[in-house]
Amino acid sequence: MKRFFSCLLALVLTGLLAGCGARSQQSSEPSATVDSPAVPGRRATADAAEAGIPLVIDADAQAILDKKAAEYNLEGVVTVMRGGKIICEYADGVEDPETYEPIDINSLFCIGSVSKQFAAAAIVLLQERGMLHVDDTLGKYYPECPYGDEVTLRQMLQMSSGIAEFYDVVYDSHNINEIPIGYLKKTVTNDETKEANRNVLQEWLFAQPLVFTPGTENVYTNSNYFLLARIVEQVSGMPYEDFMRKNFFEPLHMDNTGFIDDTMDDPELAENAEEAQTVYVGITMGLGDVISNAADMQRWMASFCNHTILSAESIAEMTADSGLGYGYGVVPDGEGGWFHSGIFTSYKAFDFVNAGRSFALFAVTNNQAAVTDDLTDLCNELVALLMV
């Protein structure tokens, strides 16, 4: 499994868009359930019951999590689900470096390219409804695209389309900054509307030649997921954000989950520990646009174990190894699980699911620079120790 985690980290460093103190309250009791008295600062307890995920702290698992998080100097949040229950959780650090407001289990974070699995799920859901098929060509939806008949939605989902990347990546210490390249630097601005920026980006992508013959290589490219989100809009007849809320967030009770263009000023958003990167309005859609918290992400991951929204067949298709090392918005680990990472400046998020073992882990930090080694390494260790 370590090999797969390391491969994803390499992807992060070469083009993974993410879009975007004092210890806070956390449980150390041997046992806590949703019927227990509320722990201060933990709304997730009652919310989890509504979503069918009881909180039952396993003292041994909690001790392992606390020890490893301290070893890695983690400022952020971790939650672990096993057997349909949240068995341990961790929260540390500050939401706001000026006020020292502590991070708690409900703090919001940019989850970066973890967002791609949401766009992939939207495509798969539309396929279930007979409204599209992953073997459709891009040209079916955008006949004006010169290479549209050469590229399928499946290839876009699996990062094997050959479509050009629209981001430059600047790696500085532990932080990644990404900015639109070339012509886009002058035309995609925050003086424009979301739709205007999206139209400019789409036109630019269609004007670029393919980087390689579709289906012959696997190159992580954010452009694929931007265009897939646009197709969700076209096929559903709804704004992408509205489609996600209606079909995923609302039925899963993901009440704290939103989009970077709408929630960057949310007071519960844990601030980036480094100098903030400019978020260009509109162009993170589908590829790095989601803001969420640990409780909501556990609801999301549990839906893959319980087939709450997508069918077992669709989930199997989405999480299968394409032979090129990438599924649909997730990376299969070769052992029945899948994962993804997202990074944006000093935010980093990671989720891992093994449905057959009824196991899910979500971890996120707003201060990746402070983490010893890397959040990915911490998650790798926790999965090995806790998925028993």
Contacts in CASP RR format, 6 or more apart in sequence:
PFRMAT RR
TARGET T0000
AUTHOR 0000-0000-0000
METHOD contacts of the structure
MODEL  1
MKRFFSCLLALVLTGLLAGCGARSQQSSEPSATVDSPAVPGRRATADAAE
AGIPLVIDADAQAILDKKAAEYNLEGVVTVMRGGKIICEYADGVEDPETY
EPIDINSLFCIGSVSKQFAAAAIVLLQERGMLHVDDTLGKYYPECPYGDE
VTLRQMLQMSSGIAEFYDVVYDSHNINEIPIGYLKKTVTNDETKEANRNV
LQEWLFAQPLVFTPGTENVYTNSNYFLLARIVEQVSGMPYEDFMRKNFFE
PLHMDNTGFIDDTMDDPELAENAEEAQTVYVGITMGLGDVISNAADMQRW
MASFCNHTILSAESIAEMTADSGLGYGYGVVPDGEGGWFHSGIFTSYKAF
DFVNAGRSFALFAVTNNQAAVTDDLTDLCNELVALLMV
1 333 0 8 1.000
1 334 0 8 1.000
1 335 0 8 1.000
1 380 0 8 1.000
1 383 0 8 1.000
1 384 0 8 1.000
2 380 0 8 1.000
4 331 0 8 1.000
4 332 0 8 1.000
4 333 0 8 1.000
4 334 0 8 1.000
4 339 0 8 1.000
5 333 0 8 1.000
5 339 0 8 1.000
5 376 0 8 1.000
5 377 0 8 1.000
5 379 0 8 1.000
5 380 0 8 1.000
6 376 0 8 1.000
7 325 0 8 1.000
7 331 0 8 1.000
8 331 0 8 1.000
8 339 0 8 1.000
8 340 0 8 1.000
8 341 0 8 1.000
8 376 0 8 1.000
9 341 0 8 1.000
9 374 0 8 1.000
9 376 0 8 1.000
11 220 0 8 1.000
12 113 0 8 1.000
12 176 0 8 1.000
12 341 0 8 1.000
12 342 0 8 1.000
12 343 0 8 1.000
13 169 0 8 1.000
13 171 0 8 1.000
13 176 0 8 1.000
14 169 0 8 1.000
14 220 0 8 1.000
15 165 0 8 1.000
15 167 0 8 1.000
15 169 0 8 1.000
15 176 0 8 1.000
15 178 0 8 1.000
15 220 0 8 1.000
15 222 0 8 1.000
16 113 0 8 1.000
16 176 0 8 1.000
16 220 0 8 1.000
16 341 0 8 1.000
16 342 0 8 1.000
16 343 0 8 1.000
17 112 0 8 1.000
17 113 0 8 1.000
17 167 0 8 1.000
17 178 0 8 1.000
17 222 0 8 1.000
17 284 0 8 1.000
17 287 0 8 1.000
17 288 0 8 1.000
17 344 0 8 1.000
18 110 0 8 1.000
18 111 0 8 1.000
18 112 0 8 1.000
18 113 0 8 1.000
18 176 0 8 1.000
18 288 0 8 1.000
18 342 0 8 1.000
18 343 0 8 1.000
18 344 0 8 1.000
18 347 0 8 1.000
18 348 0 8 1.000
18 349 0 8 1.000
19 110 0 8 1.000
19 112 0 8 1.000
19 113 0 8 1.000
19 115 0 8 1.000
19 178 0 8 1.000
19 260 0 8 1.000
19 279 0 8 1.000
19 284 0 8 1.000
19 287 0 8 1.000
19 288 0 8 1.000
19 289 0 8 1.000
19 344 0 8 1.000
20 110 0 8 1.000
20 112 0 8 1.000
20 260 0 8 1.000
20 264 0 8 1.000
20 277 0 8 1.000
20 279 0 8 1.000
20 284 0 8 1.000
20 288 0 8 1.000
20 289 0 8 1.000
20 291 0 8 1.000
20 344 0 8 1.000
20 345 0 8 1.000
20 347 0 8 1.000
21 75 0 8 1.000
21 92 0 8 1.000
21 93 0 8 1.000
21 94 0 8 1.000
21 100 0 8 1.000
21 102 0 8 1.000
22 93 0 8 1.000
22 94 0 8 1.000
22 100 0 8 1.000
22 102 0 8 1.000
23 91 0 8 1.000
23 92 0 8 1.000
23 93 0 8 1.000
23 102 0 8 1.000
24 41 0 8 1.000
24 91 0 8 1.000
24 92 0 8 1.000
24 93 0 8 1.000
24 102 0 8 1.000
24 103 0 8 1.000
24 104 0 8 1.000
24 105 0 8 1.000
25 39 0 8 1.000
25 40 0 8 1.000
25 41 0 8 1.000
25 42 0 8 1.000
25 91 0 8 1.000
25 102 0 8 1.000
25 104 0 8 1.000
25 105 0 8 1.000
26 89 0 8 1.000
26 90 0 8 1.000
26 91 0 8 1.000
26 92 0 8 1.000
26 105 0 8 1.000
27 39 0 8 1.000
27 42 0 8 1.000
27 55 0 8 1.000
27 57 0 8 1.000
27 62 0 8 1.000
27 88 0 8 1.000
27 89 0 8 1.000
28 57 0 8 1.000
28 62 0 8 1.000
28 66 0 8 1.000
29 57 0 8 1.000
29 59 0 8 1.000
30 57 0 8 1.000
30 59 0 8 1.000
31 56 0 8 1.000
31 57 0 8 1.000
31 59 0 8 1.000
32 39 0 8 1.000
32 45 0 8 1.000
32 55 0 8 1.000
32 56 0 8 1.000
32 57 0 8 1.000
33 54 0 8 1.000
33 55 0 8 1.000
33 56 0 8 1.000
34 45 0 8 1.000
34 46 0 8 1.000
34 48 0 8 1.000
34 49 0 8 1.000
34 54 0 8 1.000
34 55 0 8 1.000
36 45 0 8 1.000
38 45 0 8 1.000
38 46 0 8 1.000
39 45 0 8 1.000
41 104 0 8 1.000
41 105 0 8 1.000
41 106 0 8 1.000
42 104 0 8 1.000
42 105 0 8 1.000
42 106 0 8 1.000
43 105 0 8 1.000
43 106 0 8 1.000
43 295 0 8 1.000
44 55 0 8 1.000
44 79 0 8 1.000
44 86 0 8 1.000
44 89 0 8 1.000
44 105 0 8 1.000
44 106 0 8 1.000
44 293 0 8 1.000
44 294 0 8 1.000
44 295 0 8 1.000
45 55 0 8 1.000
47 253 0 8 1.000
47 255 0 8 1.000
47 295 0 8 1.000
48 54 0 8 1.000
48 55 0 8 1.000
48 86 0 8 1.000
48 295 0 8 1.000
48 298 0 8 1.000
48 299 0 8 1.000
50 253 0 8 1.000
51 252 0 8 1.000
51 253 0 8 1.000
51 298 0 8 1.000
51 299 0 8 1.000
51 302 0 8 1.000
52 302 0 8 1.000
53 81 0 8 1.000
53 84 0 8 1.000
53 85 0 8 1.000
53 86 0 8 1.000
53 298 0 8 1.000
53 299 0 8 1.000
53 302 0 8 1.000
54 84 0 8 1.000
54 85 0 8 1.000
54 86 0 8 1.000
55 85 0 8 1.000
55 86 0 8 1.000
55 89 0 8 1.000
56 85 0 8 1.000
56 86 0 8 1.000
56 87 0 8 1.000
57 86 0 8 1.000
57 87 0 8 1.000
57 88 0 8 1.000
57 89 0 8 1.000
58 82 0 8 1.000
58 87 0 8 1.000
58 88 0 8 1.000
61 80 0 8 1.000
61 82 0 8 1.000
61 87 0 8 1.000
61 88 0 8 1.000
61 386 0 8 1.000
62 87 0 8 1.000
62 88 0 8 1.000
62 89 0 8 1.000
64 88 0 8 1.000
64 382 0 8 1.000
64 385 0 8 1.000
64 386 0 8 1.000
65 78 0 8 1.000
65 80 0 8 1.000
65 88 0 8 1.000
65 89 0 8 1.000
65 90 0 8 1.000
65 382 0 8 1.000
65 386 0 8 1.000
66 90 0 8 1.000
68 378 0 8 1.000
68 381 0 8 1.000
68 382 0 8 1.000
68 385 0 8 1.000
69 78 0 8 1.000
69 90 0 8 1.000
69 92 0 8 1.000
69 378 0 8 1.000
71 372 0 8 1.000
72 371 0 8 1.000
72 372 0 8 1.000
72 373 0 8 1.000
72 375 0 8 1.000
72 377 0 8 1.000
72 378 0 8 1.000
73 370 0 8 1.000
73 371 0 8 1.000
73 372 0 8 1.000
74 90 0 8 1.000
74 92 0 8 1.000
74 363 0 8 1.000
74 365 0 8 1.000
74 371 0 8 1.000
74 375 0 8 1.000
74 378 0 8 1.000
75 92 0 8 1.000
75 93 0 8 1.000
75 94 0 8 1.000
75 103 0 8 1.000
75 273 0 8 1.000
75 365 0 8 1.000
75 366 0 8 1.000
75 367 0 8 1.000
75 370 0 8 1.000
75 371 0 8 1.000
76 90 0 8 1.000
76 91 0 8 1.000
76 92 0 8 1.000
76 93 0 8 1.000
76 103 0 8 1.000
76 107 0 8 1.000
76 109 0 8 1.000
76 270 0 8 1.000
76 363 0 8 1.000
76 364 0 8 1.000
76 365 0 8 1.000
76 366 0 8 1.000
76 367 0 8 1.000
77 89 0 8 1.000
77 90 0 8 1.000
77 91 0 8 1.000
77 103 0 8 1.000
77 105 0 8 1.000
77 107 0 8 1.000
77 109 0 8 1.000
77 293 0 8 1.000
77 294 0 8 1.000
77 362 0 8 1.000
77 363 0 8 1.000
77 364 0 8 1.000
77 365 0 8 1.000
78 88 0 8 1.000
78 89 0 8 1.000
78 90 0 8 1.000
78 294 0 8 1.000
78 361 0 8 1.000
78 362 0 8 1.000
78 363 0 8 1.000
78 382 0 8 1.000
79 86 0 8 1.000
79 88 0 8 1.000
79 89 0 8 1.000
79 90 0 8 1.000
79 105 0 8 1.000
79 294 0 8 1.000
79 295 0 8 1.000
79 297 0 8 1.000
79 298 0 8 1.000
79 361 0 8 1.000
79 362 0 8 1.000
80 86 0 8 1.000
80 87 0 8 1.000
80 88 0 8 1.000
80 89 0 8 1.000
80 359 0 8 1.000
80 360 0 8 1.000
80 361 0 8 1.000
80 382 0 8 1.000
80 386 0 8 1.000
81 87 0 8 1.000
81 298 0 8 1.000
81 301 0 8 1.000
81 302 0 8 1.000
81 358 0 8 1.000
81 359 0 8 1.000
81 360 0 8 1.000
81 361 0 8 1.000
82 357 0 8 1.000
82 358 0 8 1.000
82 359 0 8 1.000
82 386 0 8 1.000
82 387 0 8 1.000
83 358 0 8 1.000
83 359 0 8 1.000
84 302 0 8 1.000
84 305 0 8 1.000
84 358 0 8 1.000
86 298 0 8 1.000
87 386 0 8 1.000
88 386 0 8 1.000
89 105 0 8 1.000
89 294 0 8 1.000
91 102 0 8 1.000
91 103 0 8 1.000
91 104 0 8 1.000
91 105 0 8 1.000
91 107 0 8 1.000
92 103 0 8 1.000
93 102 0 8 1.000
93 103 0 8 1.000
93 367 0 8 1.000
94 100 0 8 1.000
94 101 0 8 1.000
94 102 0 8 1.000
94 103 0 8 1.000
94 270 0 8 1.000
95 101 0 8 1.000
95 102 0 8 1.000
95 103 0 8 1.000
95 107 0 8 1.000
95 268 0 8 1.000
95 269 0 8 1.000
95 270 0 8 1.000
95 271 0 8 1.000
95 366 0 8 1.000
96 270 0 8 1.000
96 271 0 8 1.000
97 271 0 8 1.000
97 273 0 8 1.000
103 270 0 8 1.000
103 366 0 8 1.000
105 293 0 8 1.000
105 294 0 8 1.000
105 295 0 8 1.000
106 256 0 8 1.000
106 268 0 8 1.000
106 293 0 8 1.000
106 294 0 8 1.000
106 295 0 8 1.000
107 268 0 8 1.000
107 269 0 8 1.000
107 270 0 8 1.000
107 293 0 8 1.000
108 256 0 8 1.000
108 263 0 8 1.000
108 266 0 8 1.000
108 268 0 8 1.000
108 269 0 8 1.000
108 270 0 8 1.000
108 291 0 8 1.000
108 292 0 8 1.000
108 293 0 8 1.000
109 269 0 8 1.000
109 270 0 8 1.000
109 291 0 8 1.000
109 292 0 8 1.000
109 293 0 8 1.000
109 347 0 8 1.000
109 349 0 8 1.000
109 364 0 8 1.000
109 365 0 8 1.000
109 366 0 8 1.000
110 260 0 8 1.000
110 269 0 8 1.000
110 272 0 8 1.000
110 288 0 8 1.000
110 290 0 8 1.000
110 291 0 8 1.000
110 344 0 8 1.000
110 347 0 8 1.000
110 349 0 8 1.000
111 288 0 8 1.000
111 290 0 8 1.000
111 291 0 8 1.000
111 292 0 8 1.000
111 297 0 8 1.000
111 342 0 8 1.000
111 347 0 8 1.000
111 349 0 8 1.000
111 364 0 8 1.000
112 288 0 8 1.000
112 289 0 8 1.000
112 290 0 8 1.000
112 342 0 8 1.000
112 343 0 8 1.000
112 344 0 8 1.000
112 347 0 8 1.000
112 349 0 8 1.000
113 222 0 8 1.000
113 287 0 8 1.000
113 288 0 8 1.000
113 340 0 8 1.000
113 341 0 8 1.000
113 342 0 8 1.000
113 343 0 8 1.000
114 288 0 8 1.000
114 290 0 8 1.000
114 340 0 8 1.000
114 341 0 8 1.000
114 342 0 8 1.000
114 349 0 8 1.000
114 350 0 8 1.000
114 351 0 8 1.000
115 284 0 8 1.000
115 286 0 8 1.000
115 287 0 8 1.000
115 288 0 8 1.000
115 289 0 8 1.000
115 290 0 8 1.000
116 225 0 8 1.000
116 286 0 8 1.000
116 287 0 8 1.000
116 288 0 8 1.000
116 329 0 8 1.000
116 330 0 8 1.000
116 340 0 8 1.000
117 328 0 8 1.000
117 329 0 8 1.000
117 330 0 8 1.000
117 340 0 8 1.000
117 351 0 8 1.000
118 244 0 8 1.000
118 248 0 8 1.000
118 286 0 8 1.000
118 290 0 8 1.000
118 300 0 8 1.000
119 225 0 8 1.000
119 228 0 8 1.000
119 229 0 8 1.000
119 232 0 8 1.000
119 240 0 8 1.000
119 286 0 8 1.000
119 287 0 8 1.000
119 329 0 8 1.000
120 157 0 8 1.000
120 225 0 8 1.000
120 228 0 8 1.000
120 318 0 8 1.000
120 327 0 8 1.000
120 328 0 8 1.000
120 329 0 8 1.000
120 330 0 8 1.000
121 248 0 8 1.000
121 309 0 8 1.000
121 310 0 8 1.000
121 318 0 8 1.000
121 328 0 8 1.000
122 228 0 8 1.000
122 229 0 8 1.000
122 232 0 8 1.000
122 240 0 8 1.000
122 243 0 8 1.000
122 244 0 8 1.000
122 247 0 8 1.000
122 248 0 8 1.000
123 132 0 8 1.000
123 134 0 8 1.000
123 153 0 8 1.000
123 157 0 8 1.000
123 228 0 8 1.000
123 231 0 8 1.000
123 232 0 8 1.000
123 328 0 8 1.000
124 134 0 8 1.000
124 310 0 8 1.000
124 314 0 8 1.000
124 317 0 8 1.000
124 318 0 8 1.000
124 328 0 8 1.000
125 247 0 8 1.000
125 309 0 8 1.000
125 310 0 8 1.000
125 314 0 8 1.000
126 132 0 8 1.000
126 232 0 8 1.000
126 235 0 8 1.000
126 236 0 8 1.000
127 133 0 8 1.000
127 134 0 8 1.000
127 314 0 8 1.000
128 310 0 8 1.000
128 311 0 8 1.000
128 314 0 8 1.000
131 235 0 8 1.000
131 236 0 8 1.000
132 153 0 8 1.000
132 231 0 8 1.000
132 235 0 8 1.000
133 153 0 8 1.000
134 152 0 8 1.000
134 153 0 8 1.000
134 154 0 8 1.000
134 157 0 8 1.000
134 317 0 8 1.000
134 328 0 8 1.000
135 152 0 8 1.000
135 153 0 8 1.000
135 154 0 8 1.000
136 152 0 8 1.000
136 153 0 8 1.000
137 148 0 8 1.000
137 149 0 8 1.000
137 150 0 8 1.000
137 151 0 8 1.000
137 152 0 8 1.000
137 153 0 8 1.000
138 145 0 8 1.000
138 147 0 8 1.000
138 148 0 8 1.000
138 149 0 8 1.000
138 151 0 8 1.000
138 152 0 8 1.000
138 153 0 8 1.000
138 156 0 8 1.000
138 161 0 8 1.000
138 227 0 8 1.000
139 145 0 8 1.000
139 148 0 8 1.000
139 149 0 8 1.000
139 151 0 8 1.000
141 231 0 8 1.000
141 234 0 8 1.000
141 235 0 8 1.000
142 148 0 8 1.000
142 202 0 8 1.000
142 206 0 8 1.000
142 227 0 8 1.000
144 206 0 8 1.000
145 206 0 8 1.000
146 206 0 8 1.000
147 163 0 8 1.000
147 209 0 8 1.000
147 210 0 8 1.000
150 210 0 8 1.000
150 214 0 8 1.000
151 161 0 8 1.000
151 162 0 8 1.000
151 163 0 8 1.000
151 210 0 8 1.000
151 214 0 8 1.000
152 161 0 8 1.000
152 214 0 8 1.000
153 228 0 8 1.000
153 231 0 8 1.000
155 161 0 8 1.000
155 162 0 8 1.000
155 214 0 8 1.000
155 215 0 8 1.000
156 163 0 8 1.000
156 224 0 8 1.000
156 225 0 8 1.000
156 227 0 8 1.000
156 228 0 8 1.000
157 224 0 8 1.000
157 228 0 8 1.000
157 327 0 8 1.000
157 328 0 8 1.000
157 329 0 8 1.000
158 218 0 8 1.000
158 322 0 8 1.000
158 324 0 8 1.000
158 326 0 8 1.000
158 327 0 8 1.000
158 328 0 8 1.000
159 218 0 8 1.000
159 219 0 8 1.000
159 220 0 8 1.000
159 221 0 8 1.000
159 224 0 8 1.000
159 324 0 8 1.000
159 326 0 8 1.000
160 214 0 8 1.000
160 215 0 8 1.000
160 216 0 8 1.000
160 217 0 8 1.000
160 218 0 8 1.000
160 219 0 8 1.000
160 322 0 8 1.000
160 324 0 8 1.000
160 326 0 8 1.000
161 210 0 8 1.000
161 214 0 8 1.000
161 215 0 8 1.000
161 221 0 8 1.000
161 224 0 8 1.000
162 210 0 8 1.000
162 211 0 8 1.000
162 212 0 8 1.000
162 213 0 8 1.000
162 214 0 8 1.000
162 215 0 8 1.000
162 217 0 8 1.000
162 219 0 8 1.000
162 221 0 8 1.000
163 205 0 8 1.000
163 208 0 8 1.000
163 210 0 8 1.000
163 211 0 8 1.000
163 221 0 8 1.000
163 223 0 8 1.000
163 224 0 8 1.000
163 227 0 8 1.000
164 205 0 8 1.000
164 208 0 8 1.000
164 209 0 8 1.000
164 210 0 8 1.000
164 211 0 8 1.000
164 221 0 8 1.000
164 223 0 8 1.000
165 181 0 8 1.000
165 211 0 8 1.000
165 219 0 8 1.000
165 221 0 8 1.000
165 222 0 8 1.000
165 223 0 8 1.000
166 180 0 8 1.000
166 181 0 8 1.000
166 184 0 8 1.000
166 201 0 8 1.000
166 204 0 8 1.000
166 205 0 8 1.000
166 222 0 8 1.000
166 223 0 8 1.000
166 226 0 8 1.000
166 283 0 8 1.000
167 178 0 8 1.000
167 179 0 8 1.000
167 180 0 8 1.000
167 181 0 8 1.000
167 222 0 8 1.000
168 178 0 8 1.000
168 179 0 8 1.000
168 180 0 8 1.000
168 181 0 8 1.000
168 182 0 8 1.000
169 176 0 8 1.000
169 177 0 8 1.000
169 178 0 8 1.000
170 176 0 8 1.000
170 177 0 8 1.000
170 178 0 8 1.000
170 179 0 8 1.000
173 369 0 8 1.000
174 346 0 8 1.000
174 368 0 8 1.000
174 369 0 8 1.000
174 371 0 8 1.000
175 274 0 8 1.000
175 345 0 8 1.000
175 346 0 8 1.000
175 368 0 8 1.000
175 369 0 8 1.000
176 343 0 8 1.000
176 344 0 8 1.000
176 345 0 8 1.000
177 277 0 8 1.000
177 345 0 8 1.000
178 277 0 8 1.000
178 344 0 8 1.000
179 185 0 8 1.000
179 278 0 8 1.000
180 188 0 8 1.000
180 201 0 8 1.000
180 280 0 8 1.000
180 283 0 8 1.000
183 204 0 8 1.000
184 200 0 8 1.000
184 201 0 8 1.000
184 204 0 8 1.000
187 200 0 8 1.000
187 204 0 8 1.000
188 197 0 8 1.000
188 200 0 8 1.000
188 201 0 8 1.000
188 280 0 8 1.000
188 283 0 8 1.000
189 197 0 8 1.000
189 280 0 8 1.000
190 278 0 8 1.000
190 280 0 8 1.000
190 281 0 8 1.000
192 200 0 8 1.000
192 281 0 8 1.000
193 281 0 8 1.000
194 261 0 8 1.000
194 281 0 8 1.000
194 282 0 8 1.000
194 285 0 8 1.000
195 282 0 8 1.000
197 280 0 8 1.000
197 281 0 8 1.000
197 282 0 8 1.000
197 283 0 8 1.000
198 226 0 8 1.000
198 230 0 8 1.000
198 282 0 8 1.000
198 283 0 8 1.000
198 285 0 8 1.000
201 226 0 8 1.000
201 283 0 8 1.000
202 226 0 8 1.000
202 227 0 8 1.000
202 230 0 8 1.000
205 223 0 8 1.000
205 226 0 8 1.000
205 227 0 8 1.000
211 219 0 8 1.000
212 219 0 8 1.000
215 324 0 8 1.000
217 324 0 8 1.000
218 322 0 8 1.000
218 324 0 8 1.000
218 325 0 8 1.000
218 326 0 8 1.000
220 326 0 8 1.000
222 287 0 8 1.000
222 288 0 8 1.000
224 287 0 8 1.000
225 286 0 8 1.000
225 287 0 8 1.000
225 288 0 8 1.000
225 329 0 8 1.000
226 283 0 8 1.000
226 285 0 8 1.000
226 286 0 8 1.000
226 287 0 8 1.000
228 286 0 8 1.000
229 240 0 8 1.000
229 285 0 8 1.000
229 286 0 8 1.000
229 287 0 8 1.000
230 240 0 8 1.000
230 285 0 8 1.000
232 240 0 8 1.000
232 243 0 8 1.000
233 239 0 8 1.000
233 240 0 8 1.000
233 243 0 8 1.000
236 243 0 8 1.000
237 243 0 8 1.000
238 246 0 8 1.000
240 285 0 8 1.000
240 286 0 8 1.000
241 258 0 8 1.000
241 259 0 8 1.000
241 262 0 8 1.000
241 285 0 8 1.000
245 258 0 8 1.000
247 309 0 8 1.000
248 254 0 8 1.000
248 300 0 8 1.000
248 309 0 8 1.000
249 255 0 8 1.000
249 257 0 8 1.000
249 258 0 8 1.000
249 296 0 8 1.000
251 308 0 8 1.000
251 309 0 8 1.000
252 296 0 8 1.000
252 299 0 8 1.000
252 300 0 8 1.000
252 303 0 8 1.000
252 308 0 8 1.000
252 309 0 8 1.000
253 299 0 8 1.000
254 292 0 8 1.000
254 296 0 8 1.000
254 299 0 8 1.000
254 300 0 8 1.000
255 296 0 8 1.000
256 268 0 8 1.000
256 292 0 8 1.000
256 293 0 8 1.000
256 295 0 8 1.000
256 296 0 8 1.000
257 290 0 8 1.000
257 291 0 8 1.000
257 292 0 8 1.000
257 293 0 8 1.000
257 296 0 8 1.000
257 300 0 8 1.000
258 290 0 8 1.000
258 291 0 8 1.000
258 292 0 8 1.000
259 285 0 8 1.000
259 289 0 8 1.000
259 290 0 8 1.000
259 291 0 8 1.000
260 279 0 8 1.000
260 284 0 8 1.000
260 288 0 8 1.000
260 289 0 8 1.000
260 290 0 8 1.000
260 291 0 8 1.000
261 279 0 8 1.000
261 281 0 8 1.000
261 282 0 8 1.000
261 284 0 8 1.000
261 289 0 8 1.000
263 269 0 8 1.000
263 291 0 8 1.000
264 279 0 8 1.000
264 291 0 8 1.000
266 291 0 8 1.000
268 293 0 8 1.000
269 291 0 8 1.000
270 366 0 8 1.000
271 366 0 8 1.000
272 344 0 8 1.000
272 345 0 8 1.000
272 346 0 8 1.000
272 347 0 8 1.000
272 366 0 8 1.000
273 346 0 8 1.000
273 366 0 8 1.000
273 367 0 8 1.000
273 369 0 8 1.000
273 370 0 8 1.000
274 345 0 8 1.000
274 346 0 8 1.000
274 367 0 8 1.000
274 369 0 8 1.000
275 345 0 8 1.000
276 345 0 8 1.000
277 344 0 8 1.000
277 345 0 8 1.000
282 289 0 8 1.000
288 342 0 8 1.000
288 344 0 8 1.000
292 300 0 8 1.000
294 362 0 8 1.000
294 364 0 8 1.000
297 351 0 8 1.000
297 362 0 8 1.000
298 360 0 8 1.000
298 362 0 8 1.000
301 351 0 8 1.000
301 353 0 8 1.000
301 360 0 8 1.000
301 362 0 8 1.000
302 308 0 8 1.000
302 360 0 8 1.000
303 309 0 8 1.000
303 310 0 8 1.000
304 310 0 8 1.000
304 315 0 8 1.000
304 319 0 8 1.000
304 353 0 8 1.000
304 355 0 8 1.000
304 360 0 8 1.000
305 353 0 8 1.000
305 355 0 8 1.000
305 356 0 8 1.000
305 358 0 8 1.000
305 360 0 8 1.000
307 315 0 8 1.000
310 318 0 8 1.000
315 355 0 8 1.000
317 328 0 8 1.000
318 327 0 8 1.000
318 328 0 8 1.000
318 329 0 8 1.000
318 330 0 8 1.000
319 327 0 8 1.000
319 328 0 8 1.000
319 330 0 8 1.000
319 332 0 8 1.000
319 337 0 8 1.000
319 338 0 8 1.000
320 327 0 8 1.000
320 332 0 8 1.000
321 327 0 8 1.000
321 332 0 8 1.000
321 334 0 8 1.000
325 331 0 8 1.000
325 332 0 8 1.000
327 338 0 8 1.000
329 340 0 8 1.000
330 338 0 8 1.000
330 339 0 8 1.000
330 340 0 8 1.000
331 338 0 8 1.000
331 339 0 8 1.000
331 340 0 8 1.000
332 338 0 8 1.000
333 339 0 8 1.000
333 352 0 8 1.000
333 354 0 8 1.000
335 354 0 8 1.000
336 354 0 8 1.000
336 355 0 8 1.000
336 356 0 8 1.000
337 352 0 8 1.000
337 353 0 8 1.000
337 354 0 8 1.000
337 355 0 8 1.000
337 356 0 8 1.000
338 352 0 8 1.000
338 353 0 8 1.000
338 354 0 8 1.000
339 350 0 8 1.000
339 351 0 8 1.000
339 352 0 8 1.000
339 353 0 8 1.000
339 379 0 8 1.000
340 350 0 8 1.000
340 351 0 8 1.000
341 348 0 8 1.000
341 349 0 8 1.000
341 350 0 8 1.000
341 375 0 8 1.000
341 376 0 8 1.000
342 348 0 8 1.000
342 349 0 8 1.000
342 350 0 8 1.000
343 349 0 8 1.000
343 368 0 8 1.000
346 365 0 8 1.000
346 366 0 8 1.000
346 367 0 8 1.000
346 368 0 8 1.000
346 369 0 8 1.000
347 364 0 8 1.000
347 365 0 8 1.000
347 366 0 8 1.000
347 368 0 8 1.000
348 364 0 8 1.000
348 365 0 8 1.000
348 368 0 8 1.000
348 371 0 8 1.000
348 374 0 8 1.000
348 375 0 8 1.000
349 362 0 8 1.000
349 363 0 8 1.000
349 364 0 8 1.000
349 365 0 8 1.000
349 375 0 8 1.000
350 361 0 8 1.000
350 362 0 8 1.000
350 363 0 8 1.000
350 364 0 8 1.000
350 375 0 8 1.000
350 376 0 8 1.000
350 379 0 8 1.000
351 360 0 8 1.000
351 361 0 8 1.000
351 362 0 8 1.000
351 363 0 8 1.000
352 359 0 8 1.000
352 360 0 8 1.000
352 361 0 8 1.000
352 362 0 8 1.000
352 379 0 8 1.000
352 383 0 8 1.000
353 359 0 8 1.000
353 360 0 8 1.000
354 360 0 8 1.000
354 387 0 8 1.000
357 387 0 8 1.000
359 383 0 8 1.000
359 386 0 8 1.000
359 387 0 8 1.000
361 379 0 8 1.000
361 382 0 8 1.000
361 383 0 8 1.000
361 386 0 8 1.000
363 375 0 8 1.000
363 378 0 8 1.000
363 379 0 8 1.000
363 382 0 8 1.000
364 375 0 8 1.000
365 371 0 8 1.000
365 375 0 8 1.000
368 374 0 8 1.000
368 375 0 8 1.000
371 378 0 8 1.000
END
